[in-house]
C-alpha cells in the first residue's frame, strides 16, 4: 500500500477549533430537483440523497417508480411525489422539446467548470466584477423577446437570481433552501446565441444561484451557476518562507523560479472572512513549466495556526497548461491567511500563480442541486472496514454525534503518540468534499483529516485544541482522474472521537433543474 503523501516536505503545524452542537433524532427531507426530459427519456436518482432518518426508510412515489431508494421518473405525470418516513417532497416534471446544455462538470484542466462556462460551480465575484461565458449554452430554442411567450410566438429567455440558505438537519442531511431574490446585487444577461454574463454591483455580497433558461409553451429548461462573494488576493505582495529543508526558490510577482528540488512557501496578509464556524474556499490558477508539487494553503488566525491545504501532483498537473485549484476549510477565528507552496522536481520549474481569491462560501458540493450526493458515508456504528495506517489502532466507542445516525463512533487513542484510522473510498473525477465530526476524549493535541489518492492529490485539514463538543472538519480537493482514495483521520498527542464521516461529490444530472426559480 502506498504511504499517505504529506505536504511536500514542509513542517506546518495547526491549532484551534470551534463547536458544533449535537441534535435529536427525526426524519428529514430535502426538496428533490425538478426534472426536464425529452420525449421517451427517463431519469433515475437516489432518494437516499434527499431523505435521512433515525430508522430505515421505505420510499414510495407517485408519478415515478421506486426500486429500493432509487427512483425512475419517466414524464408520465407533471408532478412526481416522493414519500418516506411520513415526509413528502415533490419534483415538477417537464417533457420538453429542448434541453439546455452547459458544458462538462470538470474539464481537462481540473478546472471547477463555471470558471469558464457556467454550471453549478464556483464563480468568485468581487464588487463590480463580471462573469462572462467562454462556452455558450447549447440547446436554446429560437427565441423572440423577453417575457412569457403567448401562443404562436417564439420562445422567451428567462433569468433569475436566488438566495441560498444552508442548514444541517438533525440527521446530518444538508438541507438547502433557494428563493428568488431581487436584492442580490447581481445582473444576469442571457443572449440568443447562448452567451451570457453576470455583473456584480458595488453592493454585491453573499452566495447566489443564477438561473438561465427558456420557456416555449409546454417546453422549458434551465441551467444554473453559482456566484459567490470573493475577496481578491494580490499574490504579487506575498512574503516568503523556505519550504522546509528544501533549497530556496525565488519568488517575484506571483512567479516562482525554482532550481532542482527547490521550493518556497508564500503567504499573504490576514483577511477577515466572517465568524467562527464559517466555511471558506481559496481558489487560484497556476501554470507550471515542469513537474512540481503545488499546494494551495489556508492558515486560520495566523501562520502556525489551524491549517488546510490541497496539494496536487502529477498526473493532476499538465505542463504548460493553465489549471485551476480550489480548497475549502472551516474557519475557527473568522480570519484566514492565504498561501501557496511550490516545490520543484529534479528538473526545476517555473510556476505562475494568478487569479487568487478567498471565496466566502464553503465547498461547492454544498450548493449543488443534489447537495448530498454521496461517494462514501458511515455513521460509525461499528469500525468495520477501518484499519490503522500506522501508530495506535482505532477502537470502537459508544459516544455518538447525530443521534439519528446510529450509535457509536471511532476512538483514536493518540495520547503519548498518535493514532490513525483509514478506509478506502471510490471517487469519480471531480470535486470531492470529505468531512467528519470530531471532539476530545482526553488530553490536547492535533487532529487531522486527509483525503488522498496517494498519487496525484492530497487534501488535508489540521486542527488543534479540540473541545468537548462535536466540531466539523472538512478537506476538499478536485481529482483529475477517477480512482480509489484513502480517507484518513488522525489524533496526535491526545485521544479523539470521530463520527459521521462523509465524502460528497458534485453529481448534478443533466435532467436536474429548478424551474420554480424561473417562475415556472
C-alpha positions in Angstrom: 0.0 0.0 0.0 1.3 3.5 -0.8 2.1 5.7 2.1 -0.1 8.8 2.6 1.8 11.7 1.0 2.5 14.8 3.1 2.6 18.5 2.2 5.8 18.5 0.1 8.2 18.1 3.0 7.1 21.2 4.8 6.7 21.3 8.6 3.3 23.0 9.2 1.5 22.8 12.5 -2.1 23.6 13.1 -4.1 24.6 16.3 -7.6 25.7 17.2 -11.2 24.6 16.7 -14.8 25.6 17.3 -18.0 23.9 18.4 -21.0 22.3 16.5 -24.0 21.2 18.6 -25.5 17.7 18.8 -29.0 17.1 17.6 -32.1 14.9 18.4 -33.4 12.2 16.0 -36.0 12.8 13.4 -36.8 12.2 9.7 -35.7 15.0 7.4 -36.0 15.6 3.7 -34.6 17.9 1.0 -36.7 19.0 -1.9 -35.8 16.9 -4.9 -34.9 18.7 -8.2 -37.3 19.4 -11.0 -36.8 17.0 -13.9 -36.7 18.0 -17.6 -36.8 15.2 -20.1 -37.1 14.8 -23.9 -39.9 12.6 -25.1 -39.2 9.0 -24.3 -36.4 9.7 -21.9 -36.2 8.6 -18.2 -34.0 9.8 -15.3 -33.0 7.9 -12.2 -31.6 9.2 -8.9 -31.2 8.1 -5.3 -33.9 9.2 -2.9 -31.5 8.4 0.0 -29.6 11.6 -1.0 -32.7 13.6 -0.1 -34.1 11.8 2.9 -32.5 10.7 6.2 -33.8 9.2 9.3 -33.0 7.5 12.6 -34.5 4.3 11.3 -34.7 2.5 7.9 -37.0 4.2 5.4 -39.4 2.8 2.8 -39.7 5.0 -0.2 -42.9 5.4 -2.3 -43.5 7.5 -5.3 -46.5 8.8 -7.4 -45.5 9.7 -11.0 -42.4 7.5 -10.8 -41.2 4.0 -9.9 -39.0 3.1 -7.0 -36.6 0.2 -6.5 -35.2 0.4 -3.0 -34.3 4.0 -2.7 -33.6 4.6 -6.5 -36.4 6.4 -8.2 -37.0 6.5 -12.0 -39.1 9.3 -13.5 -40.5 8.9 -17.0 -42.5 12.0 -17.5 -45.9 10.3 -17.3 -47.1 12.9 -14.8 -46.4 16.6 -14.4 -45.5 16.2 -10.8 -43.7 13.3 -9.1 -44.3 13.0 -5.4 -41.9 11.1 -3.1 -42.7 10.0 0.4 -40.6 8.3 3.2 -40.9 8.4 7.0 -44.1 10.4 6.8 -42.4 13.2 4.9 -43.2 14.1 1.3 -41.4 16.2 -1.3 -42.2 16.9 -5.0 -40.5 17.4 -8.3 -42.0 19.2 -11.2 -41.6 17.1 -14.3 -41.5 18.6 -17.8 -41.3 16.8 -21.1 -39.5 19.4 -23.2 -38.7 19.8 -26.9 -35.4 21.3 -25.9 -32.8 20.6 -23.2 -30.2 23.3 -22.5 -26.6 22.2 -22.1 -23.9 23.9 -20.2 -20.6 22.0 -20.7 -18.8 19.3 -18.7 -18.7 19.3 -14.9 -14.9 19.0 -14.9 -12.8 19.8 -17.9 -9.3 18.6 -18.8 -7.8 21.5 -16.8 -9.2 20.1 -13.5 -11.0 23.4 -13.5 -14.1 23.9 -11.5 -16.1 24.4 -14.6 -18.0 27.6 -14.2 -14.8 29.5 -14.3 -15.4 29.4 -18.0 -18.7 28.0 -18.9 -21.0 28.4 -16.0 -22.6 25.2 -14.4 -23.3 25.0 -10.7 -19.6 25.6 -9.9 -17.8 28.5 -8.2 -17.7 31.8 -9.9 -15.8 34.0 -7.4 -17.0 37.6 -7.8 -15.8 40.8 -6.3 -17.8 44.1 -6.2 -18.2 45.4 -9.8 -16.9 42.2 -11.2 -18.3 40.3 -14.2 -18.8 36.6 -15.1 -18.6 36.2 -18.9 -19.3 33.0 -20.7 -16.4 31.4 -22.6 -18.5 28.4 -23.6 -22.0 29.3 -24.7 -25.1 27.5 -23.5 -26.3 24.9 -26.1 -29.8 23.7 -26.9 -31.6 27.1 -26.6 -34.7 27.3 -28.8 -35.3 30.0 -31.3 -36.3 33.0 -29.2 -38.2 36.2 -29.5 -38.2 39.0 -26.9 -38.1 38.7 -23.2 -41.1 37.7 -21.2 -43.6 34.8 -21.3 -44.5 33.8 -24.8 -48.1 33.7 -26.0 -49.4 31.2 -28.4 -47.7 31.3 -31.8 -44.7 33.4 -30.7 -41.1 32.3 -30.3 -39.7 31.1 -27.0 -38.5 33.5 -24.3 -35.3 33.6 -22.5 -35.5 33.9 -18.7 -33.1 34.7 -15.9 -33.3 34.9 -12.2 -31.1 35.1 -9.1 -31.9 33.1 -5.9 -30.7 33.3 -2.4 -29.3 30.1 -0.8 -29.8 29.1 2.8 -27.9 26.0 4.1 -28.8 24.1 7.2 -27.9 20.7 8.6 -30.8 18.6 9.8 -30.5 16.6 13.0 -29.9 13.6 10.8 -26.8 15.1 9.2 -28.7 15.8 6.0 -27.6 19.0 4.4 -30.8 20.9 3.6 -30.8 23.7 1.0 -33.5 26.4 0.5 -33.5 28.6 -2.6 -35.7 31.5 -3.2 -35.8 34.1 -6.0 -34.5 37.5 -4.8 -34.2 41.0 -6.2 -31.6 42.1 -3.6 -28.6 40.1 -4.8 -26.7 43.0 -6.4 -26.3 40.8 -9.5 -27.5 41.5 -13.0 -27.6 38.4 -15.3 -28.0 38.5 -19.0 -28.6 35.7 -21.4 -28.3 36.3 -25.2 -29.9 34.5 -28.1 -26.6 32.8 -29.1 -26.3 31.2 -25.7 -23.6 33.6 -24.4 -24.2 35.2 -21.1 -22.9 37.5 -18.4 -23.5 38.2 -14.7 -22.5 41.6 -13.4 -21.9 42.3 -9.7 -22.8 45.7 -8.4 -21.0 47.6 -5.7 -23.4 46.2 -3.1 -22.8 42.6 -4.0 -22.4 40.2 -1.0 -23.4 36.6 -0.3 -23.7 33.4 -2.3 -26.3 33.2 -5.0 -27.7 30.8 -7.6 -28.1 32.3 -11.0 -30.6 30.5 -13.3 -30.5 30.9 -17.1 -33.3 29.3 -19.0 -36.1 29.4 -21.6 -39.8 28.6 -22.0 -41.9 27.9 -25.0 -45.4 26.7 -24.3 -45.2 23.4 -22.5 -41.4 23.1 -23.0 -38.9 24.6 -20.6 -35.4 24.0 -19.2 -32.8 25.9 -17.2 -29.2 25.6 -16.0 -27.6 27.2 -13.0 -24.3 28.7 -11.9 -23.0 29.8 -8.6 -21.9 33.4 -8.0 -20.2 33.8 -4.6 -18.7 36.8 -2.9 -15.0 36.8 -3.1 -12.0 38.8 -1.8 -9.3 39.2 -4.5 -5.8 38.3 -3.3 -2.8 40.1 -4.8 -0.1 37.4 -4.9 2.4 40.0 -6.0 2.6 41.2 -2.4 3.2 37.8 -0.8 6.0 37.3 1.6 8.0 34.0 1.6 9.5 31.3 3.8 11.7 28.4 3.0 9.9 25.2 2.1 11.2 23.1 5.0 14.8 22.0 4.3 14.5 22.4 0.5 16.8 24.8 -1.3 15.1 28.2 -1.5 13.3 29.1 -4.7 12.9 32.7 -6.0 9.5 34.4 -5.8 8.6 37.6 -7.6 5.2 38.9 -8.6 3.5 35.6 -8.1 6.1 33.7 -10.2 8.2 31.0 -8.6 11.5 30.2 -10.2 12.9 27.1 -8.7 16.0 25.1 -9.3 16.3 21.3 -8.8 14.2 20.3 -5.7 14.0 24.0 -4.6 10.8 25.4 -3.0 9.1 28.3 -1.4 6.1 28.9 0.9 4.5 32.2 0.0 1.8 33.9 2.2 -0.4 37.0 2.1 -1.9 39.3 4.7 -4.7 38.2 7.1 -8.2 38.5 5.6 -11.3 38.8 7.7 -13.8 36.4 6.1 -16.6 36.0 8.7 -17.1 34.4 12.1 -16.0 31.2 13.8 -17.6 28.1 12.2 -18.0 29.6 8.7 -16.6 27.6 5.7 -14.5 29.4 3.2 -12.7 28.5 -0.1 -9.4 29.5 -1.6 -9.2 29.4 -5.4 -6.3 30.2 -7.8 -5.0 29.4 -11.3 -1.5 28.1 -11.9 0.8 27.1 -14.7 4.0 25.0 -14.5 6.8 24.6 -17.0 7.9 21.2 -15.5 6.9 18.7 -12.8 6.3 20.3 -9.4 4.3 19.9 -6.3 1.9 22.8 -5.9 -0.1 23.3 -2.7 -2.9 25.8 -2.1 -3.0 26.6 1.6 -5.2 28.4 4.1 -4.0 29.2 7.7 -6.6 30.2 10.2 -5.9 33.0 12.6 -2.2 33.2 11.8 0.8 31.3 10.5 1.3 28.2 12.5 -2.4 28.0 13.5 -5.1 25.9 12.0 -4.2 24.8 8.5 -5.8 23.2 5.5 -4.2 22.5 2.1 -4.8 20.9 -1.2 -1.6 19.5 -2.9 -2.0 18.3 -6.5 0.9 16.5 -8.2 1.4 14.6 -11.5 -0.8 13.4 -13.2 -3.1 16.2 -11.9 -0.6 18.8 -13.2 -0.4 19.3 -17.0 2.8 21.0 -18.0 2.4 24.3 -19.8 -1.4 24.5 -19.3 -3.3 26.9 -17.0 -5.2 25.0 -14.4 -7.5 25.9 -11.5 -7.2 24.7 -7.9 -9.7 25.1 -5.1 -9.8 24.0 -1.5 -12.1 24.7 1.5 -11.8 24.8 5.3 -13.8 25.7 8.4 -12.5 28.9 9.9 -12.4 28.9 13.6 -11.3 32.5 14.1 -13.0 34.3 11.2 -9.6 35.4 9.8 -7.5 33.5 7.3 -4.1 33.8 5.7 -4.0 32.7 2.0 -0.8 30.9 1.0 0.7 28.6 -1.6 3.7 26.4 -1.8 5.8 25.2 -4.7 8.5 22.6 -4.6 10.1 21.8 -8.0 11.3 18.4 -9.1 14.8 17.4 -10.2 14.5 19.4 -13.4 13.5 22.6 -11.7 10.4 24.6 -12.7 8.8 28.0 -13.2 5.3 28.2 -11.6 3.0 31.1 -12.0 0.1 31.7 -9.6 -2.7 34.1 -10.6 -6.4 35.0 -10.1 -6.3 34.0 -6.4 -9.4 34.8 -4.3 -10.8 33.9 -1.0 -14.5 32.9 -1.5 -16.9 33.5 1.3 -18.6 30.2 0.7 -18.0 26.6 1.6 -17.4 23.5 -0.6 -19.1 23.7 -4.0 -20.7 20.4 -3.3 -22.9 22.1 -0.7 -24.5 24.2 -3.3 -25.3 21.6 -6.0 -28.9 20.7 -6.9 -28.1 17.4 -5.2 -26.0 18.6 -2.2 -25.9 15.2 -0.6 -24.6 13.1 -3.5 -22.6 10.5 -1.6 -19.3 8.8 -2.6 -18.9 7.4 0.9 -20.6 7.8 4.3 -20.5 6.0 7.6 -22.3 6.7 10.9 -19.5 4.6 12.6 -21.9 2.4 14.5 -19.0 0.0 14.1 -15.5 0.3 12.8 -15.8 -2.5 10.2 -13.8 -1.5 7.1 -11.5 0.8 9.1 -7.9 -0.1 9.9 -4.8 1.6 11.3 -2.4 3.3 8.8 0.3 3.3 11.5 0.5 4.3 15.1 -2.0 3.1 17.6 -5.0 1.2 16.2 -8.5 2.8 16.4 -11.1 1.3 18.7 -14.9 1.4 18.8 -16.6 3.8 21.2 -20.2 4.3 22.3 -20.3 8.1 22.0 -22.4 9.5 19.2 -22.8 12.8 17.3 -26.0 12.9 15.3 -28.4 10.7 17.3 -30.3 9.9 14.1 -27.2 8.4 12.6 -27.0 5.3 14.8 -25.0 4.7 18.0 -21.2 4.6 18.2 -18.0 6.2 16.8 -14.3 5.7 16.3 -11.9 6.5 19.2 -8.3 7.4 18.2 -6.1 6.7 21.3 -3.3 9.2 20.4 -2.1 10.1 23.9 1.6 9.7 24.2 2.0 9.2 20.4 -0.5 9.2 17.6 -3.4 7.1 16.2 -4.7 6.8 12.6 -7.8 5.2 11.1 -8.1 4.7 7.4 -10.7 3.4 4.9 -10.8 3.4 1.0 -13.3 5.5 -1.0 -14.0 5.1 -4.7 -14.2 8.6 -6.2 -15.2 9.9 -9.6 -13.3 12.6 -11.4 -14.2 16.0 -10.0 -14.6 17.8 -6.7 -14.9 15.7 -3.5 -15.6 17.1 -0.1 -14.6 15.0 2.9 -16.0 15.8 6.3 -16.2 14.4 9.8 -17.2 15.4 13.3 -14.6 15.2 16.0 -14.1 16.0 19.6 -11.7 15.5 22.5 -12.0 12.3 24.6 -9.0 13.2 26.8 -5.9 15.4 26.6 -4.9 18.0 23.9 -3.2 17.7 20.6 -3.6 18.0 16.9 -6.3 16.3 14.8 -6.0 15.7 11.0 -8.5 14.8 8.3 -7.0 13.7 4.9 -8.4 12.7 1.6 -5.7 11.4 -0.8 -5.4 9.1 -3.7 -1.7 8.6 -2.8 -0.5 9.7 -6.2 -1.9 12.9 -7.7 -3.8 14.7 -4.9 -3.8 15.2 -1.1 -6.3 17.4 0.7 -5.7 17.7 4.4 -7.0 19.8 7.3 -5.2 20.1 10.6 -6.9 21.4 13.7 -5.9 21.5 17.3 -7.3 22.2 20.8 -10.5 20.3 20.1 -13.2 21.0 22.6 -15.5 18.6 24.3 -18.3 19.3 21.8 -18.5 17.8 18.3 -16.9 20.0 15.7 -17.0 19.8 11.9 -13.8 19.3 9.9 -13.6 19.4 6.1 -11.0 18.6 3.4 -11.8 19.4 -0.2 -9.9 18.7 -3.5 -10.5 18.1 -7.2 -9.3 14.9 -8.7 -8.2 14.9 -12.3 -9.0 11.2 -12.8 -11.3 8.7 -11.2 -10.0 6.1 -8.8 -9.7 4.9 -5.2 -8.7 7.4 -2.5 -7.8 7.0 1.2 -9.9 8.7 3.9 -7.7 9.1 6.9 -8.4 10.6 10.4 -5.5 11.1 12.9 -5.1 12.2 16.5 -1.6 13.2 17.7 -0.9 13.6 21.4 -4.4 13.1 22.6 -7.5 10.8 22.4 -10.1 11.9 19.8 -13.6 10.7 19.0 -14.7 10.8 15.3 -18.2 10.3 14.0 -20.4 10.8 10.9 -17.7 10.6 8.2 -18.8 11.6 4.8 -17.5 12.3 1.2 -19.8 14.2 -1.0 -19.4 14.9 -4.7 -20.9 17.1 -7.4 -23.4 14.8 -9.1 -26.0 17.0 -10.7 -27.5 15.3 -13.7 -28.3 17.0 -16.9 -32.0 16.4 -16.3 -31.9 18.3 -12.9 -33.3 21.9 -12.9 -35.1 24.1 -10.5 -37.8 25.6 -12.7 -39.5 27.4 -9.8 -36.6 29.8 -9.9 -37.8 30.9 -13.3 -41.4 31.2 -12.1 -42.5 28.1 -14.0 
